[in-house]
Amino acid sequence: MREITRVELISPYANRLSPELQAVIDTNQIRVLVGMDYCVELGFDGEEQGKQVDFRPQLPLIMSW
């Protein structure tokens, strides 16, 4: 894993964003999606290897590479 190529934040409140978070989203560096639970999804190296580790429920994190 050399480069982060995807960052997604999933939140039940993603439709109610602060102006500060909206400014970050507007840079096209991250995506924010509405979901039932909080979670961060990180993609590395274009996810070319097709592998994934899901750390839930201990940690709301999914990593793909």
C-alpha positions as CSV (number, residue, x, y, z in Angstrom):
1,M,0.0,0.0,0.0
2,R,1.7,3.1,-1.3
3,E,-0.9,5.7,-2.1
4,I,-4.4,6.4,-0.8
5,T,-6.6,6.6,-3.9
6,R,-10.1,6.6,-2.3
7,V,-11.5,8.1,0.9
8,E,-15.2,7.7,1.7
9,L,-16.9,8.7,4.9
10,I,-20.2,7.0,5.6
11,S,-22.6,8.6,8.1
12,P,-26.3,8.6,9.0
13,Y,-26.0,12.4,8.9
14,A,-24.1,12.9,5.7
15,N,-27.0,15.0,4.3
16,R,-26.3,17.6,7.1
17,L,-22.8,18.7,6.5
18,S,-20.9,21.5,8.1
19,P,-19.6,24.3,5.8
20,E,-16.1,23.1,6.7
21,L,-16.7,19.5,5.7
22,Q,-18.5,20.6,2.5
23,A,-15.4,22.7,1.6
24,V,-13.2,19.6,1.9
25,I,-15.7,17.6,-0.2
26,D,-15.6,20.3,-2.8
27,T,-11.9,19.6,-3.3
28,N,-12.9,16.1,-4.7
29,Q,-10.5,14.5,-2.2
30,I,-13.2,12.6,-0.3
31,R,-16.7,11.4,-0.8
32,V,-19.4,11.5,2.0
33,L,-22.2,9.0,1.7
34,V,-25.4,8.4,3.7
35,G,-25.4,5.0,5.5
36,M,-26.9,3.4,8.5
37,D,-23.7,3.3,10.5
38,Y,-20.5,5.4,10.6
39,C,-17.6,4.0,8.6
40,V,-14.4,5.1,6.8
41,E,-13.5,3.3,3.6
42,L,-9.9,3.7,2.3
43,G,-8.7,2.5,-1.0
44,F,-5.0,2.1,-1.8
45,D,-3.2,2.0,-5.2
46,G,-6.3,2.0,-7.2
47,E,-7.5,-1.2,-5.5
48,E,-5.8,-3.2,-8.3
49,Q,-5.2,-6.3,-6.2
50,G,-8.9,-6.7,-5.3
51,K,-8.2,-7.3,-1.7
52,Q,-10.1,-5.9,1.3
53,V,-10.0,-6.0,5.1
54,D,-13.1,-5.1,7.0
55,F,-12.3,-4.1,10.6
56,R,-16.0,-3.8,11.7
57,P,-17.5,-4.1,14.3
58,Q,-14.4,-3.4,16.4
59,L,-13.3,-0.4,14.2
60,P,-15.5,1.4,11.7
61,L,-12.9,1.0,8.9
62,I,-12.7,-0.9,5.6
63,M,-9.4,-0.9,3.7
64,S,-9.1,-2.0,0.0
65,W,-6.1,-2.4,-2.1
